[in-house]
Amino acid sequence: MHLRIELPLPPKELSPNGGKKWNVHKINRITHEAQEHAIAAVREQIPFGKPLEQAKVTIVFVVPTKGRYDLDNFIAAAKPYQDGLVKASVITDDCYQVMKPTYDVEYQRGVRRTVITVEGA
């Protein structure tokens, strides 16, 4: 299996530094919406199938400016996207034994998105 999906940058409310001012109900709603975005993006490409038991997952955060970005915050905020891969039956789990992730930040002027690539290991 080879899957490539594009999603918005993770919501700032889900960042460990950005979400402190939001109430738990709003965070839960935003988390659920992010998971649903990931599931919908997967469903556009592949039907339900047997999930991968080992996968190389590459997540690239495409940012619109050359500013300084905290990769750790992006990774934490993107957790609902990874959970969406599990709920969409792309991978069996998002634990390290199943998902071998790599993360990167890439600049493209004016572009804000997350590109997730999944390949069977």
LOKEBA-441702 format. One line per field, with one value per residue (C-alpha): residue number from 0; x negated, y negated, z. Coordinates in Angstrom, 3 decimals. Layout:
BEGIN
seq: (NUM:...)
c1: (X:...)
c2: (Y:...)
c3: (Z:...)
END
This chain:
BEGIN
seq: (0:1:2:3:4:5:6:7:8:9:10:11:12:13:14:15:16:17:18:19:20:21:22:23:24:25:26:27:28:29:30:31:32:33:34:35:36:37:38:39:40:41:42:43:44:45:46:47:48:49:50:51:52:53:54:55:56:57:58:59:60:61:62:63:64:65:66:67:68:69:70:71:72:73:74:75:76:77:78:79:80:81:82:83:84:85:86:87:88:89:90:91:92:93:94:95:96:97:98:99:100:101:102:103:104:105:106:107:108:109:110:111:112:113:114:115:116:117:118:119:120)
c1: (0.000:-1.112:1.042:0.482:2.952:2.931:4.559:4.485:1.696:2.749:5.019:3.053:5.478:4.008:0.445:-0.870:-1.734:1.358:4.183:3.818:6.360:9.135:11.655:11.676:14.926:13.545:10.296:12.272:14.395:11.314:9.558:12.564:12.788:9.078:9.515:12.519:10.495:7.842:10.408:12.176:8.870:8.045:11.508:11.085:8.216:8.750:11.734:11.744:9.091:6.761:4.679:0.916:-0.857:-4.072:-4.278:-6.669:-4.772:-6.232:-4.593:-5.704:-4.387:-4.366:-4.579:-3.831:-6.751:-10.417:-9.792:-10.897:-8.634:-8.646:-8.549:-7.589:-4.413:-3.490:-4.024:-1.857:0.881:0.908:1.763:5.431:4.242:2.317:5.346:7.388:5.073:5.877:9.630:9.574:7.901:4.705:2.501:3.355:2.027:-0.009:-2.480:-6.182:-6.075:-3.646:-4.240:-7.797:-7.340:-9.557:-8.694:-9.877:-8.995:-9.137:-8.679:-6.419:-5.478:-1.860:-1.098:0.225:0.745:-0.287:-1.343:-1.164:-2.662:-2.158:-4.076:-3.895:-7.117)
c2: (0.000:-3.518:-6.340:-10.099:-12.497:-16.254:-17.883:-21.344:-22.152:-20.801:-23.203:-25.532:-24.690:-21.165:-22.405:-21.914:-25.622:-26.870:-24.901:-25.964:-28.742:-26.571:-24.569:-20.797:-20.606:-22.795:-20.784:-17.525:-18.899:-20.112:-16.772:-14.854:-17.133:-16.610:-12.828:-13.020:-15.073:-12.340:-9.559:-11.382:-11.980:-8.270:-7.223:-9.363:-7.079:-3.642:-1.614:0.320:2.975:4.877:2.402:2.512:4.143:2.267:-1.015:-3.807:-7.053:-10.365:-13.559:-16.839:-20.109:-22.643:-26.190:-29.488:-31.574:-31.103:-31.817:-29.638:-26.664:-24.211:-20.706:-19.154:-21.240:-20.232:-16.558:-16.769:-18.702:-16.131:-13.244:-13.246:-12.736:-9.639:-8.417:-8.981:-6.601:-3.934:-4.621:-4.497:-1.046:-2.175:-0.981:1.306:-1.110:-4.296:-2.795:-2.683:1.060:0.499:-3.039:-4.077:-7.858:-10.566:-14.236:-17.315:-20.970:-22.358:-25.930:-26.727:-30.353:-30.911:-27.187:-25.699:-21.937:-18.593:-15.864:-12.312:-9.416:-5.806:-2.884:0.730:1.859)
c3: (0.000:-0.771:0.524:0.287:1.852:2.304:5.292:6.844:9.268:12.660:14.537:16.820:19.624:19.700:20.208:23.755:23.816:22.019:23.566:27.188:26.884:25.380:27.370:27.216:25.244:22.473:22.376:22.142:19.278:17.380:17.963:16.629:13.569:12.815:13.014:10.696:8.172:8.131:7.755:4.907:3.088:3.332:2.113:-1.013:-2.054:-0.579:0.581:3.816:3.792:6.019:8.055:7.854:10.786:9.997:8.141:7.384:7.952:6.813:8.006:6.435:7.813:4.973:6.338:4.553:5.842:6.656:10.351:13.223:13.929:16.809:15.320:18.665:18.789:15.239:16.106:19.233:17.432:14.601:16.947:15.812:12.222:13.300:15.240:12.080:10.206:12.787:12.713:8.896:9.089:7.355:10.233:13.145:15.774:16.035:18.511:17.634:16.936:14.054:12.859:12.002:11.744:10.323:10.567:8.720:8.185:4.652:3.467:0.487:0.194:1.192:1.638:4.889:4.866:6.284:3.867:5.215:3.284:4.392:2.938:3.998:5.672)
END
